[in-house]
Amino acid sequence: MKSLKVNGVERQFAPDQMPGTLSALLDALGVGTNAVVAEVDGQIVRREEFHRTQIADGQQIELIKLM
């Protein structure tokens, strides 16, 4: 199993289901990209970069949904 820590919660993924990009992770979590701020390993990621931002096993991701 592979894992990501999302908002402090460890999430497990089968190797063939591990999202490869931040956009894919947001899709898997059912989170829209229009109203979210994301941080990967302490670095803020611009919304335009979500689809290019690769994610890997063990990374920490923080998501803040804007209301």
N, C-alpha and C positions, 0 to 999 in steps of 0.2 A: 504494500500500500504506500501511496505517496500522501503527503499532507501539506496543508497551508494553515497558517494561523491567521484567521480573519476576525478582526475586532476582538482579539484575545481568546477566540475559541478555535481549538484545533479541529480542522475539517479534513477528513480522510477521503482519498480518491483512489479508485483502482487505476493502475498504471495507464490503461488505455482510455480512461475517462478524465485524466488530469488536464484541466484547462491550460492551454499553452500561452495565452495572452490575457491581459487584464480584461479586455472586452469579453473574451470567452468565459472568464470567471464570473463577470457580472451577469452574463446571459444565464449561466448555470444556476446562479443564485436568484434569478428573476428580478434583478435590479436594473432599472433603466439608467442609461448613461447621461441623460440630460440634467439630472438634479443630484449628482453625486460628486463628492470630492474624494480622491483616492491617494493613498500614500503606500508605497512599496518599500519596505526596509528603511523607513525613515525619510524617504524622498517623495515629495509631492509630485504627482504625475498630472500633466496637463490633459484635459479631456481629449484634445486632438491626438494625443499620443497613446490613448488606451489600446487601440488596435495594434500598435507597434510594440507595446511594452510586454516583453516576454516575462513569464513567471515560471518559477521552478520549485521543486520540492523543498520544503523547509522555510520558505519565505514568510515574512510577516506583512500582512496587508491590513490597512485601516480604511474603512469606508464610512463616510459621513453623508447621509442623505439630507439634502436641503428641502425645507418645507415651503 
